[in-house]
């Protein structure tokens, strides 16, 4: 278990597309059996409809967050993991403020807690003590429906390893989060095509991930993270698997998105990438400090 990446018993590979919610390996296999190359089949559609009904109960409170200037507020947040050798204190009294429209990077050595912090911000992992507010809503003791609602509608995710479905085209991958919102196929494909054009990949819409370059796959992942019009974009080492030229292109894409008002928090170990953001938060031994 690499504690700096994901919580105990939760692996990054368990996420088909984190913006659509958490999928266990068993659930992922079930989804793969029920999904075809031409869309999601009725059994999964029925399950999604039931989930959507639960999700709607969180809608009013969730949207109330959006009018506040401070998108993220952490006060004295702590996170510990238990291991065979004892207890690991990963985050120590972390305090953080991120305002609407900021482009912030988080840097730190391996094991410093930066990815654990990102997982908590993305409601992929729970914290032990302290307080995390998204807007004015306390992110604590959320129901499964409420947590999934935030992930699906208000937070976009971009990972280093893309997390694209190999049997789906670029267009279908981008459209997937909209499926979980109950958007009809024709409409979600139209929206997905618009976002592929936005990241410069309209001519790759019908290509499978295996037919795309690393940079193209990451741009598909960015389009997928934006298709639900989130209020916050979280990127975990998005340039880690890219060459320097492709990394520069991706960061230019992020900057353009940020200039349109989207708040972005990006984890990186590359100083030249961090220098392209508005400010940098350094992490060491589970604590944060501004650059």
C-alpha positions in Angstrom: 0.0 0.0 0.0 1.3 3.4 -1.0 -0.2 5.7 1.6 0.6 8.8 -0.3 -1.7 7.9 -3.2 -4.9 6.6 -2.0 -6.5 5.5 1.3 -6.1 2.0 2.6 -8.1 -0.5 0.6 -8.8 2.1 -2.1 -6.5 2.2 -5.2 -6.3 4.7 -8.0 -6.9 1.9 -10.5 -10.4 1.3 -8.9 -11.6 4.5 -10.5 -13.1 4.1 -13.9 -13.7 7.8 -14.1 -13.7 9.5 -10.8 -15.9 12.3 -11.9 -18.6 9.6 -12.3 -18.2 8.2 -8.8 -16.3 5.4 -7.1 -16.3 1.9 -8.8 -14.9 -1.1 -6.9 -13.2 -3.8 -9.0 -16.3 -6.0 -8.8 -18.5 -3.1 -9.8 -16.2 -2.2 -12.6 -16.4 -5.7 -14.0 -20.2 -5.6 -13.8 -20.3 -2.3 -15.6 -18.0 -3.7 -18.4 -20.3 -6.6 -18.9 -23.4 -4.3 -19.2 -21.8 -1.7 -21.3 -21.4 -2.2 -25.1 -19.5 -0.3 -27.7 -22.7 1.6 -28.6 -23.8 2.8 -25.1 -25.0 1.7 -21.7 -27.6 -1.0 -21.5 -30.9 -1.0 -19.6 -29.8 -2.8 -16.4 -27.2 -0.2 -15.7 -29.6 2.6 -16.8 -32.2 1.4 -14.2 -29.5 1.4 -11.5 -28.4 4.9 -12.6 -32.0 6.2 -12.4 -32.4 4.9 -8.9 -29.1 6.6 -7.9 -30.2 9.8 -9.6 -33.3 9.9 -7.4 -31.2 9.7 -4.3 -28.8 12.3 -5.7 -31.4 14.9 -6.2 -31.9 15.2 -2.5 -28.5 16.8 -2.3 -29.0 19.3 -5.1 -30.3 22.3 -3.3 -27.6 22.3 -0.5 -24.9 21.4 -3.0 -25.6 24.4 -5.3 -25.7 26.8 -2.4 -21.9 26.5 -2.3 -21.3 28.2 -5.6 -21.9 31.8 -4.8 -19.1 32.1 -2.2 -15.7 33.5 -3.1 -13.7 30.9 -1.0 -14.2 27.6 -2.8 -11.9 25.5 -0.4 -11.3 26.1 3.3 -9.4 23.6 5.4 -8.9 24.1 9.1 -6.5 21.9 11.1 -7.2 18.8 9.0 -5.6 15.5 10.1 -5.4 12.1 8.4 -3.9 8.9 9.8 -3.6 5.4 8.4 -3.1 2.3 10.4 -0.5 -0.2 9.3 1.0 -3.4 10.6 3.8 -1.3 12.2 1.4 1.1 13.9 -0.1 4.4 12.8 1.0 6.8 10.1 0.1 10.4 10.5 -0.1 11.6 6.9 -1.7 15.0 7.2 -0.9 17.2 10.3 -3.1 20.2 11.1 -3.4 21.3 7.5 -4.9 24.7 6.9 -5.7 25.9 3.4 -7.7 28.6 1.5 -8.4 28.5 -2.2 -10.5 31.3 -3.7 -12.7 31.1 -6.7 -10.8 31.4 -9.9 -7.4 30.6 -8.5 -4.9 28.3 -10.1 -2.9 26.6 -7.3 -0.2 24.0 -7.4 0.8 21.7 -4.5 4.4 20.4 -4.4 6.2 18.0 -2.1 8.4 15.0 -2.0 6.9 11.5 -2.3 5.1 10.7 0.9 4.6 14.3 1.9 0.8 14.0 1.9 0.1 16.0 -1.3 -2.0 13.3 -3.0 -3.8 12.4 0.2 -4.7 16.0 0.5 -6.0 16.0 -3.1 -8.1 12.9 -2.4 -9.7 14.6 0.6 -10.4 17.7 -1.4 -12.0 15.5 -4.1 -14.1 13.7 -1.5 -12.4 10.4 -2.4 -11.1 9.9 1.1 -12.3 11.0 4.6 -10.3 13.0 7.1 -10.0 12.2 10.8 -10.3 15.6 12.5 -10.5 19.3 11.6 -12.9 20.8 9.1 -13.2 20.9 5.3 -15.6 23.4 3.8 -16.5 23.5 0.1 -18.1 26.9 -0.2 -20.1 27.1 3.0 -20.9 23.4 3.2 -19.0 21.2 5.7 -17.6 18.1 3.9 -18.0 15.6 6.7 -20.3 12.6 7.3 -21.7 12.8 3.8 -24.1 10.1 2.6 -22.9 8.1 -0.4 -25.4 10.0 -2.6 -24.2 13.4 -1.4 -20.5 12.5 -1.9 -21.2 11.1 -5.3 -23.2 14.2 -6.2 -20.3 16.6 -5.4 -17.9 14.4 -7.3 -20.1 14.2 -10.3 -21.5 17.7 -10.6 -19.1 20.1 -8.8 -15.6 18.5 -9.0 -13.7 17.5 -12.1 -10.7 15.0 -11.9 -7.6 14.6 -14.1 -5.1 11.8 -13.2 -1.7 11.0 -14.5 -2.8 7.7 -15.9 -5.8 9.1 -17.7 -8.4 6.4 -16.6 -10.1 6.1 -20.0 -12.3 3.1 -20.8 -10.3 1.2 -23.4 -13.4 -0.2 -25.2 -15.0 3.3 -25.5 -14.2 6.0 -28.1 -12.9 9.4 -27.1 -16.4 10.8 -27.6 -18.0 8.1 -25.4 -15.4 8.5 -22.7 -16.1 12.3 -22.5 -19.8 11.7 -22.5 -19.8 9.1 -19.7 -20.2 11.6 -16.7 -23.3 13.0 -18.4 -24.8 9.5 -18.6 -24.7 9.3 -14.8 -26.6 12.6 -14.8 -29.3 11.1 -16.9 -28.6 13.2 -20.0 -30.1 11.6 -23.1 -27.6 10.0 -25.5 -28.0 12.4 -28.4 -27.6 15.4 -26.1 -24.6 14.1 -24.2 -22.8 13.1 -27.4 -23.4 16.6 -28.8 -22.0 18.1 -25.6 -19.1 15.7 -25.5 -18.2 16.6 -29.1 -18.2 20.3 -28.1 -15.7 19.7 -25.4 -13.5 17.5 -27.6 -13.4 20.4 -30.0 -12.5 22.7 -27.1 -9.4 20.6 -26.3 -8.5 20.3 -30.0 -9.5 16.7 -30.6 -12.7 16.9 -32.7 -10.9 14.8 -35.4 -10.2 12.0 -32.8 -13.7 11.6 -31.5 -14.1 8.1 -33.0 -10.7 6.8 -31.9 -10.2 4.4 -29.0 -7.6 5.3 -26.3 -5.2 2.8 -27.8 -5.2 4.8 -31.0 -4.3 8.1 -29.3 -1.0 9.5 -28.1 -0.3 10.2 -24.4 -1.0 13.8 -24.8 -4.2 13.2 -26.7 -5.4 10.8 -24.0 -4.7 13.4 -21.4 -6.7 16.0 -23.3 -9.6 13.5 -23.6 -9.4 13.1 -19.8 -9.4 16.9 -19.4 -12.5 17.2 -21.7 -14.2 14.5 -19.6 -13.4 16.4 -16.4 -15.0 19.6 -17.8 -18.1 18.2 -19.5 -20.2 18.5 -16.3 -19.2 22.2 -15.9 -17.5 21.7 -12.5 -16.7 24.5 -10.0 -13.3 22.9 -9.1 -10.8 20.9 -11.1 -8.4 18.6 -9.3 -5.3 17.4 -11.3 -3.0 14.8 -9.8 0.4 14.8 -11.6 -1.3 15.4 -15.0 2.0 16.0 -16.8 3.8 13.1 -15.1 3.5 10.8 -18.1 4.1 13.4 -20.8 7.2 14.8 -22.5 8.1 18.5 -21.9 6.5 19.8 -25.1 3.2 18.0 -24.5 3.4 19.1 -20.8 3.7 22.8 -22.0 0.7 22.3 -24.3 -1.4 20.8 -21.4 -0.5 23.6 -19.0 -1.5 26.1 -21.6 -4.8 24.4 -21.9 -5.2 24.5 -18.1 -4.4 28.2 -18.1 -6.9 28.9 -20.7 -9.6 27.0 -18.8 -8.6 28.8 -15.6 -8.9 32.2 -17.3 -12.5 31.4 -18.0 -13.1 31.3 -14.2 -12.5 27.7 -13.2 -10.7 27.0 -10.0 -7.8 24.5 -10.4 -5.7 22.7 -7.9 -2.8 20.7 -9.4 -0.4 18.4 -7.7 3.0 18.2 -9.2 6.6 17.4 -8.4 7.9 19.5 -11.3 9.0 23.0 -10.4 8.6 24.4 -13.9 5.0 23.2 -14.0 4.3 24.8 -10.6 5.8 28.1 -11.7 3.0 28.3 -14.3 0.3 28.5 -11.6 -0.7 31.5 -9.6 0.8 30.2 -6.3 2.4 27.1 -4.9 1.6 25.3 -1.7 4.6 23.2 -0.4 4.0 20.1 1.6 6.6 18.5 4.0 5.9 15.8 6.6 2.2 16.3 6.2 2.2 20.1 6.7 1.6 22.9 4.3 3.4 26.2 3.7 2.9 28.8 1.0 5.8 29.5 -1.4 
